């Protein structure tokens, strides 16, 4: 083989090896169960900061509580699939008693993690766990009918932006965090009180062997005119893990 052909062959082989290495680095051998282990008796406690709009939507305030998500029982969903019931407990401070205030259901289908909250089914995680992999996380939610109040959830692309990174969540230093970006959208100009605007932001983080350790969700819809106001349904929540077993 001529020298220049050898050089070309070597270059192409090197390029293929680099490409393969990049591809391997983009994949994770982890399963959904690794990042969201469902075991009866498991719990995660969060600091919950809820942003709500008061005074007829003209100003906002933040309400803080502690909430505990406790995996209560193994059950089956309405399709007969193995699932788990989660009970949420709430209290104002750590000196108060826990009070149950909601229940949820989680189903690991191996390929997806479905979470039902307020009769809304979200696809929180999906396989393969790979950087940039995306899926329609709100595809089971009615965002299209005429009377839907959840149109802002339409066509969200969930995707993995970090896999296996180290980071700090609250007071915890964690070694293996998975980040799911769900939405980062601004419609109009939020800085102009004379025009309509809308903001939608959602992100969740999961720690291997623990589950969801952080969540931030924010939706507001500003209506101009008069004093201007934020429409009903505008709100935000931030969950930060403060304890787990």
C-alpha positions in Angstrom: 0.0 0.0 0.0 1.3 3.4 -0.9 2.4 5.7 2.0 -0.3 8.3 1.5 -3.0 5.5 1.5 -1.6 4.2 4.7 -1.8 7.7 6.2 -5.5 8.0 5.0 -6.4 4.6 6.5 -4.7 5.5 9.8 -6.6 8.8 9.9 -10.0 7.2 9.3 -9.3 4.5 11.9 -8.4 7.2 14.5 -11.5 9.1 13.6 -13.7 6.0 14.1 -12.1 5.3 17.5 -12.7 8.8 18.7 -16.3 8.7 17.5 -16.8 5.4 19.3 -15.3 6.7 22.5 -17.6 9.8 22.4 -20.6 7.5 21.8 -19.7 5.3 24.7 -19.3 8.3 27.0 -22.8 9.5 26.0 -24.3 6.2 27.2 -25.0 5.0 30.7 -25.2 1.4 31.7 -27.6 2.4 34.5 -31.3 1.5 34.5 -34.3 3.5 35.5 -34.4 1.5 38.8 -30.9 2.7 39.6 -32.0 6.3 39.6 -35.5 5.7 41.1 -35.4 2.7 43.4 -39.0 1.8 44.4 -39.0 -0.2 47.7 -41.8 -0.3 50.3 -40.7 1.8 53.3 -38.4 4.1 51.4 -38.8 7.8 51.8 -37.3 11.1 50.7 -38.0 14.4 52.6 -37.8 17.7 50.8 -37.9 21.4 51.6 -40.8 22.5 49.5 -40.9 26.2 48.5 -44.2 27.1 46.7 -44.5 30.3 44.8 -48.1 31.5 44.6 -49.8 34.7 43.3 -52.0 36.7 45.7 -54.0 39.9 45.6 -55.8 38.9 42.4 -52.6 37.8 40.7 -50.8 41.1 41.2 -48.0 39.9 43.4 -46.3 36.7 44.4 -45.3 35.2 47.7 -43.4 32.0 48.7 -44.7 29.5 51.2 -42.3 26.9 52.7 -43.1 23.5 54.1 -41.4 20.1 54.5 -42.9 17.2 52.6 -42.1 13.5 52.9 -42.7 11.1 49.9 -43.1 7.6 51.5 -43.4 4.4 49.4 -46.4 2.9 51.1 -47.3 -0.3 49.2 -46.7 -2.4 46.1 -49.9 -2.3 44.0 -51.1 -2.8 40.4 -52.2 0.0 38.1 -55.4 0.0 36.0 -53.5 -1.9 33.3 -52.5 -4.6 35.8 -48.9 -3.5 35.8 -46.8 -3.7 39.0 -46.7 -0.3 40.6 -46.1 1.5 44.0 -48.3 3.8 46.0 -46.6 6.9 47.4 -48.1 8.8 50.3 -47.0 12.4 50.7 -46.9 13.9 54.3 -46.6 17.6 55.0 -45.6 19.8 57.9 -44.6 23.4 58.4 -41.4 22.8 60.4 -39.5 19.8 61.8 -41.1 20.2 65.2 -44.6 19.7 63.8 -46.4 16.4 63.3 -46.6 14.9 59.8 -50.0 15.0 58.1 -50.8 13.0 55.0 -52.1 15.3 52.2 -51.8 13.4 48.9 -51.1 10.1 47.2 -49.3 9.2 44.0 -48.5 6.2 41.9 -45.2 5.2 40.2 -44.8 2.5 37.6 -41.5 1.3 36.2 -42.1 -0.3 32.9 -38.4 -1.0 32.5 -38.3 1.4 29.5 -40.1 4.3 31.2 -40.9 5.6 34.7 -44.5 6.8 34.9 -45.6 9.0 37.7 -49.3 9.8 38.3 -50.0 13.0 40.2 -53.5 14.7 40.4 -54.7 12.1 37.8 -52.0 13.3 35.4 -49.5 10.8 34.1 -46.0 12.0 33.4 -43.2 10.0 31.9 -40.4 11.1 34.2 -37.5 8.9 32.9 -37.0 6.9 29.8 -34.5 4.5 28.3 -31.8 4.6 27.1 -30.2 6.8 29.7 -28.0 8.7 27.3 -26.9 12.4 26.9 -29.3 14.2 24.7 -31.9 11.4 24.5 -35.3 13.0 24.5 -39.0 11.9 24.8 -42.4 13.4 25.1 -42.8 13.4 28.9 -46.4 14.9 28.9 -47.8 12.8 26.1 -50.5 11.2 28.3 -51.8 14.6 29.4 -54.8 16.3 27.7 -53.2 19.5 26.5 -55.2 19.8 23.3 -59.0 19.7 24.0 -60.9 23.0 24.0 -61.5 23.0 27.8 -58.0 21.9 28.8 -56.3 24.2 31.4 -52.9 22.5 30.7 -52.1 23.7 27.2 -48.8 25.0 28.4 -47.7 21.4 29.0 -48.1 20.5 25.4 -45.3 19.0 23.4 -42.6 19.1 26.1 -39.3 17.4 25.1 -37.7 15.8 28.2 -34.0 15.1 27.7 -30.9 14.1 29.7 -28.3 16.9 30.1 -26.1 15.4 32.8 -25.4 11.8 33.6 -23.3 10.6 36.6 -22.0 14.0 37.6 -21.1 15.0 41.2 -23.0 17.9 42.8 -24.5 19.4 45.9 -28.2 19.3 46.6 -29.0 21.1 49.8 -26.5 19.8 52.4 -25.8 16.6 50.5 -22.7 16.0 48.4 -23.8 13.4 45.8 -21.6 11.5 43.4 -23.9 10.3 40.7 -26.6 12.8 39.5 -28.9 12.5 36.5 -30.4 15.8 35.2 -33.7 15.8 33.2 -34.4 19.1 31.4 -38.1 19.3 30.7 -38.8 22.9 29.6 -37.1 26.3 29.3 -39.4 28.6 27.5 -40.2 32.3 27.4 -43.0 33.7 25.3 -43.2 37.5 24.8 -41.3 40.0 26.9 -41.7 39.5 30.7 -40.1 42.8 31.3 -42.8 44.7 29.5 -45.9 45.2 31.7 -47.9 46.4 28.7 -47.6 43.1 26.8 -48.6 39.4 27.2 -45.9 37.0 28.4 -45.5 33.4 29.5 -42.7 31.6 31.2 -42.4 27.8 31.5 -39.5 26.1 33.2 -39.1 22.6 34.6 -36.1 20.5 35.6 -35.5 17.5 37.8 -32.4 15.8 39.2 -32.1 12.2 40.3 -29.3 10.6 42.4 -28.3 7.0 41.8 -29.6 4.8 44.6 -31.8 7.5 46.1 -34.4 8.9 43.6 -35.5 12.4 42.8 -33.4 14.9 44.9 -34.3 18.2 43.3 -37.2 19.6 41.2 -37.9 23.1 40.0 -41.1 23.9 38.2 -42.4 27.4 37.2 -45.3 28.5 35.1 -46.8 32.0 34.8 -49.0 33.7 32.3 -49.1 37.5 32.5 -52.1 39.4 31.2 -51.6 43.1 30.5 -54.2 45.8 30.9 -55.1 48.0 33.9 -52.7 47.0 36.6 -51.8 43.8 34.9 -52.0 40.4 36.6 -50.8 36.8 36.5 -53.6 34.4 35.4 -55.0 31.6 37.5 -52.9 28.5 37.3 -49.6 30.5 37.5 -47.3 29.0 40.2 -43.9 27.6 41.0 -42.5 24.8 43.2 -38.9 23.9 44.2 -38.2 20.6 45.9 -34.8 20.2 47.6 -33.9 16.9 49.4 -33.2 17.3 53.1 -33.4 13.7 54.2 -33.8 10.1 52.9 -33.3 6.5 53.9 
